[in-house]
Structure formats: C-alpha cells, structure tokens
Amino acid sequence: MTTVEYRKNAVRRLYRALEAGDVDVADELFTADFATSEGKHQNVRGPQGFKDAIREVHATHTDPSFEILDLLGEGDDVVVRWRMTATHTGPLMGVPATGKRVSTEAFALFRFVGDRISERHAVIDRLGLVQQLKGE
C-alpha cells in the first residue's frame, strides 16, 4: 500500500527533477494516461507531455530553482505551493528573453493512482511573471 508520505516524497522528487531538467523522471512517476490542466496555457497528456513541459521550462529559463513552500497530503492527493526563481533567457508568452531574474508562485494538486501521479491541476501566477518580464 502506498502511503501519503511516499506520495509527498514523489512530489518532492518531481520538483528536484524539474530543477535539474531530468525528463526521464516522468516515465517513473506518471501513469500512461496522466493529464494536467492549467487553464488555457497548458493541457499536458502522458509522461511525454510532461517531458516537453520540463524542456520548455529549461528552454526559457536558466537555472530554475523550485522551493517547496507547503506540502500537504491526504488520501490519494498531494497539494504543493511552490516558488520558482530563474533567469529569463528564452521567449515566453510572447516576451523575448530579457535576462531578468524572475520569481513566480503556484499551487498544484497531484492525484495519485497507486504509486503514480495520474492528474495534476495547477494555478500559476503567470500575470505576475509577465509583469516582471515587461517591467510593469
């Protein structure tokens, strides 16, 4: 039986992999039918979709650092509040690379089936990020 602590550790591992650009972790942590939703910005399917998302983070930001601010788990769900800090070095949401150091925060709910993540639902402060990029 998979425990809540196991699931929380899997989410911690995911964010370490995001930071390092380790795309292969998606094959280990996600179900084949994994789905994520993040409003209009991103609707990712399967481990390959998440690999592409990891690559996008690293294509648009140098040295992303993910800090887990809160991590809560109950039953099959883990909720995380995180902050990413990075240097904007590639085009993002219509804004060319600025070289600025930026920071954004988000909440994400991960739903597990057994020991793998089957769903992710996130709310990311993209408006705050764009305002930093544009100097507003």
N, C-alpha and C positions, 0 to 999 in steps of 0.2 A: 504494500500500500504506500502510495506517495504521500508524504506529509506536507503541511503548509511550509515548514522550514525548508524542505527540499525545493519547493516551488519558488520561494523567496530567493534561495541561492541560485536557482536557474536564471531568475531575472537579473540578479547581480552579475552573473556570468555574461549574460547578454550585453549589458552595458559596458563591461570591460572589453568585450569583443567589438562592440560598436566603436569604442575609443581607439582600439588597435587596428580597425579595418579588417578584422578576421571574419570574412564572409562565410567560411565553412561551418561556423557555429550554427547557422540556420538549419543545416541538414540534421544536426544533433538535437536542436531544441524545439523545432516546429513540426506540427503534423503536416502531412502531404496536402491537406485541404485548408491549411492556415489562411486566415483572412484578417486583414486590418482595415480599419476605416479611420479617416482623419478629415472628415468633411470633403470638400471638393479637391483638396490638394493631393491626397494620396489614398488610393484604394489598392492595396497590395494583396496578391494571392500567392500562396505557396512559399516554400523556402526560397525559390529563385527570386521571387518578387522582393523578399526582404534582403537578399544579397544585393540586388540592384539598388535598393534604398541605402544600404550601407555604403556602396560605392558612390552614390550621389553625395552623401554627407562628406566623404573624403575628396570628392572632385570639386566641391565648392568651399571647403574649409580646411585649413592647415591645422594640424594638431588638435583635433576636437577633444575636449575633456568633459566627461559626464560625471556630475556629482549627484549621488542619490541623496535627496533631502529628506524624504519619508518613504517608508516601505511597509505596507500593511498587507496581511494575508488572512483569508478566511475561506474555508472550503476549497473550491476549485479556482478561486480568484486571488490575484495579487494586484495591488494598486501601488503605483510608484509616482512620486513627484520628484522631478529631476531638473537639473540646470546644466546646459551645455555652454561651454565657453570655447571659442575658437577664433582663428583669424580668417576673415572672408577673402578667399583667393580665387574664386570662380564665380561665373554668373549664377545668380539665384533669384528666382521670382521676378525676372525682368531687370534686375540690378546687376550691372557689370561688377567684376571684382573691385573691391575698394581698399583692401589691405587693412581694414579696420578690425580691431579686436572687438568681438561681439559676444553677447550672452543672451540666452533665451531659456525660459522655463516651460515645463509641461506637466500634465498629469496623463498617466496611461493605465488602463486596466487590462491585465492579461488574464485570459481564461484558459485553464488547462483541461486537457483530457488525459487522464493518467499522468505520465511524467513529461508530457509535451505541451507546448503552447498551441492552442487551436485558434484563438482570437486575440486581437489587440485593438482597443478603442482608445484614441488619444485626442487630447486637446492641447495644442501647442500655441504659444503666444507668437504667432507669425507677424501680427501687426507690429508688436514691439520690436521684433527683429528687423522688419523692413524700415521702421523709423530710425533704428540705429544705423542701418546701411545708408540711408538717404540723409542722415544728419538732422533729422527733424526733432 
